[in-house]
Amino acid sequence: MKVKLSLTALLLCKMVFLTAQEVSYEEYKLDNGLHVILHQDNSAPVVTTSVMYHVGAKDENPERTGFAHFFEHLLFEGTKNIERGKWFEIVTANGGKNNANTTDDRTYYYEVFPSNSLELGLWMESERMLHPVINQVGVDTQNEVVKEEKRLRVDNQPYGRFFENVKKHLFKKHPYKGTTIGKMKHLDAATLEEFMAFNKKYYIPNNAVLVVAGDFKTEATKKMISDYFGDIPKGEPITRSFPKEDPIVTQVEAKAYDPNIQIPAAAISYRTPGFKEREAYVLNMISTYLSDGKSSKLYKKMVDNQKQALQVGAFNQSQEDYGMYIVYALPVGNNTLDVLVDEMEEEIAKIRTDLISENDYQKLQNKFENRFVNSNASIEGIANSLARYYMLYGDTELINKEIDIYRSITREDIKAVASKYLNPNQRVVIDYLPEEKPAN
């Protein structure tokens, strides 16, 4: 009897835990077009203030790549009312932390403060939007910072050029063919006027979403938002029209070289739908099926059983306009890259031709249920998700209902999507090889 009661209690706790993850929020828009989302959680005295701008590497002039990522750095330089170099000092002096990041599709800034410093966070983000100081001193300083980041993360990093080579072969027309960090010669050639024009075009309230998440009082917060952001002028509407890619109809083969590696890699990549499409969710499930954990199909086969690969993985790199589905492996011993490609294709072919087992399907559903619960486990994570779902997906409520999309995916859907997108004639196969460094 005690055992039965314990099991019942555990099930009830699990049900409560899962349902308790629903995120409540309020959203509205200021007259200048700034979208505002508020998520109140008074369980801890901290608050996250974040702004996401709908600008990424794909929005750049092809002769001025790297601008979006450059601005991620440049807009920490200072403002009309924040002295140059003092941004981080102000944050840390008030017990906070902050950061920013850039993708091909968006740029995201955030601060986390004790809740009694919420006004400070709002003021700082309004300063970044309204009063950034963009001058030659800041541009020159951040130019060196970005170059050092590129040296650390790309030029001198093992497999640092992996994505660069996948992208340039998967995309021939769309701006996704470039890298987020861009080309340093483009930044060197850019004028101060070009940086100022980029800021004026994209860092505007009607191209942004402001999220406040955590411990705050709603009416007081709304007043502060109105006070600090309401008078920021609305910018010109932004229109986007990117070229469409032609379908890949025959296998593309390429070689790439990296002076920072000793072990080569085999990479298979496919162009897939953008992350708003239901098929992108199915591809996420296929990735988990193939390579999430040591019991996954590729790992168990190629690493554990057949001892062919040191490492193997599959993932759907989702983006707004297109996705990249990538499968890769690093060989062990005398196994060739061709062997790895054949073995990876064999597992993909099984998904195209056969339904996965009911047991494997239930494991997938359980994993995505757990991910859903964990994704809403922190205030910082919720703030990011709210901004992302509104800005890039056009549906803030996905923070609560995205799991329903995964729940609706069937074994037949998995087979159909694999058959549609993951075929040999639709792929790029790259031999990623060590490059001998020139002798001194």
Sequence and secondary structure as in RCSB ss.txt:
>XXXX:A:sequence
MKVKLSLTALLLCKMVFLTAQEVSYEEYKLDNGLHVILHQDNSAPVVTTSVMYHVGAKDENPERTGFAHFFEHLL
FEGTKNIERGKWFEIVTANGGKNNANTTDDRTYYYEVFPSNSLELGLWMESERMLHPVINQVGVDTQNEVVKEEK
RLRVDNQPYGRFFENVKKHLFKKHPYKGTTIGKMKHLDAATLEEFMAFNKKYYIPNNAVLVVAGDFKTEATKKMI
SDYFGDIPKGEPITRSFPKEDPIVTQVEAKAYDPNIQIPAAAISYRTPGFKEREAYVLNMISTYLSDGKSSKLYK
KMVDNQKQALQVGAFNQSQEDYGMYIVYALPVGNNTLDVLVDEMEEEIAKIRTDLISENDYQKLQNKFENRFVNS
NASIEGIANSLARYYMLYGDTELINKEIDIYRSITREDIKAVASKYLNPNQRVVIDYLPEEKPAN
>XXXX:A:secstr
 HHHHHHHHHHHHHHHHHHTT    EEEE TTS EEEEEE TTSSEEEEEEEES  GGGS TTSTTHHHHHHHHT
TS BSSS TT HHHHHHHTT EEEEEE SS EEEEEEEEGGGHHHHHHHHHHHHH B   HHHHHHHHHHHHHHH
IIIIITSTTTTHHHHHHHHH SSSGGGS SS  HHHHHH  HHHHHHHHHHHSSGGGEEEEEEES  HHHHHHHH
HHHHTTS                 S EEEEEEETT SS EEEEEEEEE TTSHHHHHHHHHHHHHHSSTTSHHII
IIIIIS  EEEEEEEEE  SSEEEEEEEEEE TT  HHHHHHHHHHHHHHHHHS   HHHHHHHHHHHHHHHHHH
TSSHHHHHHHHHHIIIIIS TTHHHHHHHHHHH  HHHHHHHHHHH  GGGEEEEEEEE      
